[in-house]
């Protein structure tokens, strides 16, 4: 039992664990929508784009989160504008994400005298989570929970078939905006815990793992949230005891869970045509 | 309540292109109408107009007796069969309930009344026993019935079917026709688009030939004539009569068959 409780001798571990659990719940809840919409690249693109804004914000003295929020807005507008020029959506996301990522690295590397640790931005620094970070994560969890609770049926209908949902009276355009806003909030919130390179993985892994076994979206969602939370907890302990960054530890734990289910789950328990 | 649809001199512009122009069409309550035309003829644009997805650039559309939002008819929409929909992690019951999502309460589950309505729609379509199956477990015909059930669950006034005969076998087509006929008898107004001329010729009471504008409108035996088909499809087609019904034969195929 001491293995479980020893880390709590350090105050930062309790805060880190709470942040990891909350972020795991958010990414676990949004992940199934990302997976069934086949929009894994959006999460990846959005999270990479964030580095540009964060880099500029930190170098010029603004806060990490204000830079991240500004970056997601700029990235969304830039992707939309690029698409309007006739560029396919995946190419537009690739161009915008790579450019903003490069801009972030360029700005940070040009300011070597500042106390910026690019590794923390890329892979997360959960030990740096303070009380304000926890409040922010808590507020975002509450927002995501309320929005998902009150819009679940319409969001699911719009995800299943937007054309049919619109024909039957669902405001699919509004649902699209709502979901992308939640996704952007999740990416910004998970930044401190997971880093810009690994946020997308936590949107995918719990949902993809659950989708192998469950053919009902409601169950998939619940199991994905549970997996997001459990892998975050296990990953954080692995991070503590093996002295590795929190982001990679959580992602590797999620990947291990996926591998176990993907290759170890007997066929009779398998959702035979997984959504991947 | 049933609805009557009237389109008067309706046109649609997308920039410089005009997919529809000068459309005059009256569809009575409880009518079953097939819209035929080649790819790019404006069939989908006409459906999108009736769905309210796009607005007419000119002319007027009216829905007499409509009870939907903005004076429109409440619509049930059955799309073309898509593989991606069938791999979605939903049960049959869950998929049908989503047809009522727009008018349902804010809580993330459906009410008992909505669940019962979904179950009744499934029973009406003869697949009530499949309610707890996953969509991926269904045959093509069963899945199409689920799409119909989803369209009917909120008791619409107008049913729009987009290419309902594509991608299904002959037996399923026959089943679908019986189903559509039952729904029409219940007073539902039904419009369907299709490429399948011979199917509509032998099964539908009224056909509208569409290519940017209405080329012909009436009973199959009156409408499916070589000159109308040539102006609608831009290709020569032969029409022969079999059992009192028109049968359309590709002009080249007839020549090839004769040689």
Interface residues (C-beta under 8 A of the other chain):
Chain A: X36 X148 X149 X150 X151 X152 X153 X154 X156 X157 X160 X161 X163 X164 X165 X166 X167 X168 X169 X170 X211 X214 X215 X216 X217 X218 X220 X271 X272 X273 X274 X275
Chain B: X51 X53 X68 X69 X74 X75 X76 X77 X79 X82 X85 X86 X87 X88 X89 X90 X91 X94 X95 X97 X98 X99 X100 X101 X102 X103 X104 X106 X107 X108 X110 X134 X135 X136 X137 X150 X151 X154 X160
